[in-house]
């Protein structure tokens, strides 16, 4: 269904943003602090617990020796490194300040007033923000079992549809569509509708029926695949994203993109990171070990966990007073364990947890065990204990 938003009543006598801007609900990142706690484990932003490649850190440090020059506005070194890693034509690649900028660029390039953009109901919040910022109308497709539903998306396509955003895997649910379903979605879209496949967590997926969408982006005229260096590469602070797609789409986006939208340290660190396959493999191995362990342990406490293929999991809490997601979040925060509330995603009864270090993972399980058994950090019974 289309989202109809109204601007607040404007204050007279001062510059006013264009219609629709003040109706945008700003993106609020996951919290990173726990007041009064000496050691904090931030598990709210899906950051890698392994940190960045040492080669990327060295490249970043070297770039700091020459900060007086403008960066390469074409991101040549980074596009070439990506092209080498994936066997691509660099001319088909565009880079940006995180995949967030890529998503906003594609919306600003293809969406205007009266246009519609479709995404699933628990999809990445930036899709709605980018749509509204471009003057378009968000259209939300219902999901099935917290997973994007191809038929629901296709049923919402109208002559006004310009974009379809699909996060695969999806954040914050961790679910994914098998690639046969992605192909079915693409086949059902009109040729003038651009399908944007957001594969920010692709490196973590270990399923035989999953594909990133790279082949479709290289062979179809209306598919763009976006990626990020913020997750498995551990370069979230540098804001590095990229996309590959048809030459005409990349050309159009480059006309909207700022001339120096990425800084030199990010370009060089990103190029070094994507060439360090060993570091990526280490991160994958860590996730492969701890994601199933966390799922099993947390489910063993009587909590439901949505099956995830990414580097995070969605934990569902009951409505029972003393056992709710909000209360669990406060309880964990007091112990320095910071998870992500996902009420803004329409999931008020859940918390999202990033797979952390061995220490952090064990601490969360132990804390949740205390929470569910009614014990506070001092070993006392908490409110809602039925004993």
Protein Blocks (a to p, Z undefined) as FASTA:
>chain_A
ZZddddddddehiacddehjlmpccdddddfbdehiabacdfklopafkbpafklmmmmm
mmmmmmmbccdfklmmmmmmmmmmnopafklpccdehjklmmmmmmmmmgcehiacdddf
kbcfklmmmmmmnopacdddddeehiacfklmmmmpcfkbmbdcddddddfklpacdfkl
mmmmmmmpcfkbccdddffklmmpccfkbcehlmmmmmpcbbccdddfklmnopmmnopa
dddddfklmmmmmmmpcfblccfklmmmmmmmmmmmmlmmmmmmmmmmmmmmmmmmmmmn
opacdddfbfbdcddddfbehiamklmmmmmmmnopacddfklnopakbccdddddfklm
mmmmmmmmmmmnopafkopacehiaZZ
